[in-house]
Amino acid sequence: MPRATTSFGCACALLTAALVGCKTVETTTTGSTIVPPDRRANVPAAGTASQTSVSIRNHGTIPYDGFTLPLVSPDGRFVATQTGVAPTWPTLVGAPNGGAPRASGIDVYSIENVGGDTAVRKSFTLKRGLVLGRSANNEGFLVEAPQQDGTRRIGFVRWTTMVDASAAADEAAAMVTGEGESGSWISRSAGEPEWIVADDRVNLFGALGPNGTLAWCARSPDANEMNLVVRRGEETFEIAAEEDQSWMLPTFAADGSLFALRVRDGVAEVAHAETTDEDAFRQSLVIDRISVRADAQRVWQAFAPVDTASAVEPASAAGVNPALYFLSADLGRMATWTPGLPGIRPLADSSFSVVVGDDGTMLWADEDGVVAVPPGSQSPRTGSLSDPIKARRLDGPRVYDRPAVPRRISGKPSSFLLLVPDGRTISLVRLTLLTPPRLMGSTNVR
């Protein structure tokens, strides 16, 4: 079973647009995908971080299971967190012996404006036995429900308990896209999932895409290989796995194309393809190797620091082909892969999370905190598994001095939400770049 224990100091909050420092104590993490060594972080000067002015505000603290990172809505208004005991590895990766996590719960929170300030408020709790998914939009998020007969469902949970009644005529589309013309509003029971994938198979790793698309992986209860399934409106196509191979963790780019992982015999490959239909998928498929020491657990860990929203560049920052970000266990740092470019590109040494904002600003995190990299300043040099030294230079000021996992906030290029673990709780910290980050003469990034 995955277990993690983390001990951090108190959070830093912004009072009247000034950064207030506080004591930071030693950190230890065991069994998690985020493993900062024992360090003591320095507190930045008030209101600034190196060559960039920042605003930092602690919205509040929420519980989590010490292992599973919360899901954040793209607009930064809602958070879903797994609580209680972390699900076992067989449950997380959908193995045949993975059952329902009866000791796990899911809480939903909203970040609200109260009297000119923001605060985290608990909205509702879902029934136990659900697995928190890895994808969310501004209407809701995905969960998974292992069944007693060995099958598994994928459900969509709305952030709020009020839904647009005009969407009732096309419930399946409303579950995924949240779209619909304005009309009367009806109440829905808090925490009641809408089962968008429910059949006689094991369905997991759901990913919400643009324009109502949905991708997930599926297998028969008596099989080991997982297929890749893509649904666009009323059309669905399936890409079967080869013998002893499994598809895992599909992730949509903003243009509707799809990334996914394939695992077989210790080798992990990353794939990218168009999703217009099956013919387009097969004809556009591009595949590259990313690991020679992989299994389902290591592949799951590679995407634990990034949800489906932060794993891919936003449309405003992507080039001709979008880039995918993941944690490379082979390289011991975050890495990126762009279809059409050879090999994977290692990022900053010891980095464990990264996100690209709407304006192209990149935030990456290591045990010393979070660094902001200006748009367009990253070197295009290509690295490889055999040559990890040729990493992209990611120079920029350190804007937060504690280990944290950044998430971008859509529509607000200079704002990010930091997930800051502290034992079995996570602080939700809003970081806003008041001035664009500027390149430094030298950094501690290799």
N, C-alpha and C positions, 0 to 999 in steps of 0.2 A: 504494500500500500504506500502511495506517496505520502511523505510526511515532511513538514517543514516547521522550523521554529526560528523566529526572527526577533531580535531585540534592538530597537532603535530608540533614539531620544525623542523629545517632544517635537511637534511640528513648528515650522516658522510661519507666521501669519503677517499679512500686510495691514498696517494700521495707518490710515490717512495717507495712503500711497507711499509709505516708507517701510522698508523691509526691517523686521525686528528679529534679531538673531536669538537662538536659544541653544542650550547645551545639547550636544550630540554624543551618545554613548556608543560603546563597542557594538559591532554587528556580527551575528553568526547565523548562517543559514545552512540547513542540512536537507538534502534530498530534493531541493527545489531546482527549477531551471534557472533561477536567479541566485548566483552564489558569490556575493561580495565578500572578500576576506575581512578579517578583523581590522578595522581602520577607525580613525577619528576624523570626521570631516570638519573642515574649517568653515566658519560662518562668513558669508560674503559681506562686503561693506554695505551700509544702509542705502537702499534704493538703487544700487548698481551691481553689476556682475561683470568684472573686467571692462571690456569696451562696449558693453551694451546695457542700457537701463532697462530694468525689469520691474514688474509689479507682481507680487506673489500674495495670494489670499487663500487661506485654509478654509474650505467650505465646511469641513467637519470630518468625522470618522465613522466608518462602517465596519461591521465584522466580516471576516471571510474565513475559509477553512484552512488558511495557512499555506495553500498550494495553488488553488485555481484563481487566476486574476479575474476581477469583475468585468462585465460587459458594460460599455458606455454607449449611449445613443450618440449618433454623429453630431447632433447639435449640442451635446454636453449637458442636457437637461435631466437625464435619467441614468440610473445605474442599477444593474442586477448583479447580485453577489451570491456565490455558493457558500453556505455556512455549515456548521457542524463538522462531521468527520469527512475528510476528502474521499472521493470515490476511489476504488481500487484501480490498479492499472488495467486489469482485464475489462473493467467497466468503461474506463476512459477510451480505450482503443477498440472496443467492440469485439473482444475475444469471445469465443464460445462459452467460457466459464465466467463471463462478466454479467452479474445480476443487477437488480435495482439497488441504488445506494440508499438503503432505508434510514441510515443515520445522517443523511445529507439533506439540507434544505436550501431554498432560494428565497432571498429577500429582495424586494424592489424599493428603490429610493428615488426621490426627486430632489433636484437642487433648485430651491425656490428663493425668490427675492422677498425678504421680510424686512420692512422698515428701512429700505435702502441698502440692506446688507443681504448676503446669501447664506443659506443654511440648508443642511441635508435633512430631509424628513422621510421617514419610513412610510411607504404607501401601502404595501401588503406583503404577505408571505404566501408562497406557493405550497401545495401539499408536498410531503416528503416523498422520496423515491425518484426524483427527477435529476437529470444531469444538465447542468448549465451548458448551453450551446456556445458557439464561437462567432455568432453573427447577430447583428442588430441593425435596425434602421430607426428612423424617427418615430415610427408607429409602434414598434415592439421588438421583441427578441426571440431567439429560438431556444427551445429546450428539447431534451430527448428523454423518452420513457421506456426503459427496458421492461418487457412483459414476462409473466411467469412461463409462458409457452416458448420462450427463447427469442421471440420477435422483438422489435424495437420501433417505436414511433418517433416522429419529429413533430413538435408542436410550436405554434406561434403564440406568444403571450404579449398582449398589448400593455404599454406602459401605464395607460389610464383605463378606468373602468367604464368610460363613455365612448361609444362607437357611433359612426355615421350610419343611420338606418338605410340610407340610399344604397349602401354597398351590400346589403343583404342579398340582393338578387344575384350577385357574383361573389359569393363568400370566399372562394378559393383565391381569387385575385386580391381581394381585400386583405386576406391574411398576410400576403407577401408584400404587397406594394403599399397598403394603407391608403390607396387612392380612391376617389369617389366624389361625386358632386355633393355640394353641401345640401343638407336636408335635415329632417328631424333626428334627434339623438335618442338612443336607447341605452339602457344600463346593461352591463355585462358583469357577471360575478367576478370579483377580484381574484386574480391568479388562476383563472380558468383557461387552460391552453386550447387553442383551436388546432385540431390535428390535421396538418397539411400533408403529411405522408404517413399512412397507416394501412399496412397490408400484412401479408404473411412472411415478410422478410425482416432482416436486421437492417435498419436504416439509421445512419449517423453521419456526422461531419457536415451538417447542413450549412449552406452558404446562401445568403440573400444577394441577389444581383439587381442591376438596373432594369426598369420597365417590367417588373414582376417576374423576372427569371429566378430560378431556384436550382441549385446543384447539391447533390449529396452522394454518399456512397452506400451501397447495399449488397447484401449477400443472403443466401439461404441459411436458415438456422443450422443446417448440417454441413455447411461449406466453410472453407477458410478464406477463399479469394473474394475480394470485394470489387464490385463493378462501379463504374462512374455513371451517374444518371443526371441528365439535364432536362429541366422543364421550362418551356417558354410558352406561356399562355395555356392553350389546350394541347399543345404538342409536347411529346416527351421522347427523348432518344437515350439509348444506353450504350456505353462503351464497355464491352466485356473485358475482364482481366484475363491475362494469359495464365497458363498453368503455374501454380505456386507464386503468383504475383497478386498484389492488391493495390487498388487505387486508394488514396487517402487525401483528406484535407483540401477539397476544392476551394478556390478563392477567386472571386470575380474582380476584373479590372473595371475602371469606370466606363470603358468603351464597350463593355459586354463580353469581352473575351475572357477566357478562363485559364487560371493556373491550377495545377493539381500535382500531387506526388504519386510516384509508383515505387513499390518496394518489392524486392525479390532477392533471396539468397545473399542478404547483407548489403545489397546495393540499392541506393535510393536515387531516383531520377526525378527531375522537375520537368513538367510538361506545360505547354501553352498552346491554345488553339482557339479558333473562332467558334461561336456557339449558335450560329444561325440555324443549322440543322446538322444531322450526322455526317452528311457528305462534306460540308464545310469544315467540320471538326477534324475529320480524318485527313483531309487534303492540306489543312493549314497546320497540322500538328508538328510542333518543334519540341525536341527532347534533349536534355543534357544531364550528365551525371553530377550529383552534388555530394555523394558520400559513398565510401566503400566499407563502412562499418555501421550499417544501419539496421534497425528493426523497427517495428511499429511504435515501440515506446520512445526511441530516440527521434523518430520523425515527428511524433506528437510534441515532444519537447522543443523541437526546432521552431514550432509555430506557437508555443505557449506565450512568449513575450509579445506577440502581435495578434490582434484579432483580424477578422477578414477586412475591416475598414483600414487599419493601419499597416497591413502587410504589403499593400500596393500603393504606388504613388497616386495622388489625386489627379484628375483629368487636367487641371490647370497647370500642374508641374510635370506631367509625363511628356516624354518625347514621342517619336513615331511609334515606338513600342514601350509599353509600361514596364517598370522594374518591380520585381518581387523581393521582399526583405525577409530574412529568416536567421535563426541562430544556428551556426554551423558548429556541431560538436567536433568535427575533424579539425577545424581551424581555431576553435576556442574563442570565437568572436561572432558578431553579426556579419552577414554577408548579403550580397545582392546578385540577382541574375536578371538579365535583360534578353528576351528572345532576339535572336539574330546576332548577338555578340558572343564570342567564344569564351567559355569558362565562367566560373563565378568570381565575383570581385569581393575580396575581404574588406571589411570596414575597419574601424578603429580597434586597436589592440584591446582585448578584454571587454569590449562592449557587449552588453547583454540585451539591449533594446534600442529601437530606432523608429522614428516616424518622420514623414515629410509633410509639411504644412501646405495649405492651399497656394501659398506664394512661392513654394519651392524651398523655404527654410527647413533645414533638417535639424532635428534634435536627436542626439544619441546619448546613451547612458552607460556608465561604468560604475565601479565601486566608489568613485570619488564624486559622483553627481551627474549632472546633465550639461552637455555642451551644445551650443547653437551654431550651426554652420550656415553662412550666407548662401542664398541661391546662386547657382552657377559657379561656385568656387571649388567644387569637388573635381579632383583629377579623374579623367576617364581611363586611367591605366587599368589593365586587366590583370587579375591575379588568378591563382589556380590552387588546387589541393596540394600540388607538389611544390608550389612557389608562393607560400603565404606572405612573404615579405613584401611582395608588390601590392600592398594594400592601398586603397584610395586615401589620399590625404584629406583629413576632415578637420581643418583648422577653424577655430572660432573660440569665442569666450565661453567660459563655464558659467552658466546662468543659474544653477542650483547645486548646492553642495551636499546633497544626500542621495543615496541610491534611490532611483524612482523609475517608473515605467511611464513614458509620455504617450498621450493620445491627442490627436489633432481635433479641433472643433471646427466643423464645416461652416463655411461662410464667414469665418473670423480668422484670417490668415496669421495674425500675430498672437493668437490665443491657443493655449494647450491645457489639457487637464493631466496632472501628474498623479499617478497612483503610487503612494509612498507607504510600503509595508512597515508595520510595527507590531511584532508578535502575531496575534490572531486578528489584528485590525488593519485597515488601510485608510490613510488620510487622503482626502480628495483635495488636491491643491491646484488652484487656477494660476497658471503662469502666463503673463502677458508681456510680450516684448514691446516696450515703450518706444524704443529706437531700434532700427535694423541692426543685426549683429555685424560687426566689422572684423575683418581678418586681423589676426595678431602676427607679430613678427616671428614668434616661435611658440610652440605649444608642447604639451607632453604627449601628444598623439604620434604614434609611429605609423 
